[in-house]
Amino acid sequence: MVHMQLEEFLQRQNEFSLGHLSTEGFHPETRNLSQQVQEDLSAAIGIIQKIDIAAIEKTETQGNRITELSAAIQKTFKNGHSVYLSGCGATGRLALTLESTWRKAFQGTDRENSVQALMAGGDFALVKSVENFEDFPEYGRRHLDDLGFRAGDLLIAITEGGETPYVIGTAHEALSYSNDKNFQKPWFVYCNPSDVLCKTVERSREIIENKNVETLCIDTGPMALSGSTRLQAATAQMLAVGAALWNDLSLITRLRDEYARFKLSLFLQPVVEWETAVYRENNFVMYQTDTFPIAVLTDTTERSPTFSLTPFEKKNDFHPSHYSLCYLGIPSTSLSQESWEAILNRLPIGLEWKELKGRLGYRSILDFDFSQQFLNARARKLFPCEQKTISLNQFEKKLEFSTDQFTSVMESSLLDHPLLAQLLVKMILNTHSLMVMGLLGRYEGNVMTWVRASNGKLIDRTLRYLNFLIDKRGLVNPGRTSLLELIFEEMKNIGPNDAMVLKILEKITSRSTS
């Protein structure tokens, strides 16, 4: 994909102006989150736990619609057709997590292959974000068609904001079968109020008001970290769609009740402190798991664009500056292909489009190796730095983090259900990484000061955060056009471990004082 240029952004800027949406807002309970993490880590963990529970409660209010979605899914299965889940970024990863979890739960039955997920950038994007791919609806249409979608299949299009062009493109492709007798209305799942979207985002209105589209709106409100929809919005959507797939609405209440009882800070605090110390000593972390590889991969991958961390390196990349702070290892696998099958419960599917020149294809996916063979090689490459190992696994109804220094154990009956186990681990890992990044100073208050402007939506988000922080610091605002010029200039030079927002603020500060 080609980087967006300033001229193109200015021509299309109304498409990406999303600051009015509630998922892009600032959560009132985390205005001072970065300070709280430093001063009282236990209390900060408790705040995130409380916000996660509120998101589950919001999901619960949509019980009737989730029941109707479940009925559509069961009808699809009964008629011998498949359910397709489309998403982008965090929703793409939750779609792939649902597919993988489903495949493992129904392995060896006629239901094993009945759920297919697709995300912007293909399976490659599960491990590394693909810049700009989400900005084009035609990519969504083409991708869905490539995977064999046909009349009678059911599409569930999932977008946190309700406005992602790629996901909307998949919905339009499903609608192209509306004249077929086997047509199934696609479902559109999102987390911002329908009336706001319809008034302000034309591409969203075209889908939401289409009589051939069913909608499921879970109005989660702002995220714990502003704009980080990988957190509560993705949790709510994964829970809603998952409960519908498993045809069991009681899963929502069960998750709410048990997660509220957890003493999460006691379980998580030693893990947060350990990982933070590893990074402060300029060492690296290797997460090892045979039980939850896709959950670990999702959380660690999503840290990169959110906190401007170096993304996962390929196995043949020998440049020390290209190494990710953390990596995933699957001890039971010895080859790259085996590790991917453990993650997806199927072989990975590459995007073999001619114009991509193999960049997102099958071979490029296998260049990311999570097998034991690569783990050992990676440790040698990192020397004299150390690769510290932490294991995350399930033992019956116990979840365990363990290192050579400590073991932290949580007991939970949620672990006996495949969907609830994945959601439990998702929320724990999201909270964990948020705390670690807070201790490392990777956000200010609840503002993503290290966000990477890799697509139109994130460019607009960077612009909004700059305006907010300029006002907060009492600086002279150079104006929208000048700020955009600074953003696009920094995009040319920004490193994988640079804070674009803070670098631009430094320039504005120096201008104000000169």
ZIKA-V390489 format. One record per backbone hydrogen bond with DSSP energy under -0.5 kcal/mol. NH is the residue of the N-H (numbers start at 0). CO is the residue of the C=O. Records with the same first field share a line. If there is no record, write none. Layout:
NH->CO  CO
//
This chain:
8->4
9->5
10->6
11->7
12->8
14->11
15->11  12
16->12
17->15
20->17
23->20
24->21
26->24  222
29->26
30->27
32->29
33->444
35->31
36->32
37->33
38->34
39->35
43->39
44->40
45->41
46->42
47->43
48->44
49->45
50->46
51->47
52->48
53->49
54->50
55->51
56->52
57->53
58->54
59->55
60->56
61->58
62->59
65->61
66->62
67->63
68->64
69->65
70->66
71->67
72->68
73->69
74->70
75->71
76->72
77->73
78->74
79->76
80->75
82->113
83->153
84->115
85->83  155
86->117
90->87
92->88
93->89
94->90
95->91
96->92
97->93
98->94
99->95
100->96
101->97
102->98
103->99
104->100
105->101
106->103
108->105
111->105  108
113->110
115->82
117->84
119->86
121->118
122->348
124->121
125->122
126->123
127->123
130->128
131->453
132->129
134->131
135->132
136->134
138->135
139->135
140->136
141->137
142->138
143->139
144->140
145->141
146->142
147->144
148->143
152->149
153->81
155->83
156->154  186
157->85  155
158->156  188
165->133
167->163
168->164
169->165
170->166
171->167
172->168
173->169
174->170
175->171  172
176->173
177->174
179->176
182->179
185->211
186->154
187->213
188->156  186
189->215
190->159
196->192
197->193
198->194
199->195
200->196
201->199
203->200
204->200
205->201
206->202  203
207->203
208->204
209->206
212->209
213->185
215->187
217->189  215
218->216
219->190  217
220->190
222->22
225->223  445
226->22  24
227->224
228->226
230->227
233->228
234->230
235->231
236->232
237->233
238->234
239->235
240->236
241->237
242->238
243->239
244->240
245->241
246->243
247->242
250->247
251->248
252->248
253->249
254->250
255->251
256->252
257->253
258->254
259->255
260->256  257
261->257  258
263->261
266->262
267->263
268->264
270->267
271->267
272->268
273->269
274->270
275->271
276->272
277->273
278->274
279->275
280->276
281->278
282->277
283->385
284->324
285->387
286->284  326
287->285  389
288->328
290->391
295->291
296->292
297->293
298->294
299->295
300->296
301->297
302->298
303->299  300
304->300
305->301
306->302
307->303
308->303
311->126
314->366
316->313
317->315
319->317
321->318
322->319
326->284
328->286
329->369
330->328
332->329
338->334
339->335
340->336
341->337
342->338
343->339
344->340
349->347
350->359
351->349
355->352
356->352  353
357->352
358->355
360->357
364->360
365->361
366->362
367->364
368->366
369->367
371->329  332
374->370
375->371
376->372
377->373
378->374
379->375
380->376
381->377
382->378  379
384->381
387->283  385
389->285
390->401
391->287
392->399
394->397
397->394
398->409
399->392
400->407
401->390
402->405
407->400
409->398
411->396
414->411
415->412
416->413
420->416
421->417
422->418
423->419
424->420
425->421
426->422
427->423
428->424
429->425
430->426
431->427
432->428
433->429
434->430
435->431
436->432
437->433
438->434
439->435
440->437
441->436
443->446
445->443
446->443
448->446
449->441
450->447
451->304
452->450
453->451
458->454
459->455
460->456
461->457
462->458
463->459
464->460
465->461
466->462
467->463
468->464
469->465
470->466
471->467
472->468
473->469  470
474->469
476->474
477->475
482->478
483->479
484->480
485->481
486->482
487->483
488->484
489->485
490->486
491->487  488
492->488  489
493->489
497->494
499->497
500->448
501->448
502->498
503->499
504->500
505->501
506->502
507->503
508->504
509->505
510->506
511->507
512->508
513->509
//
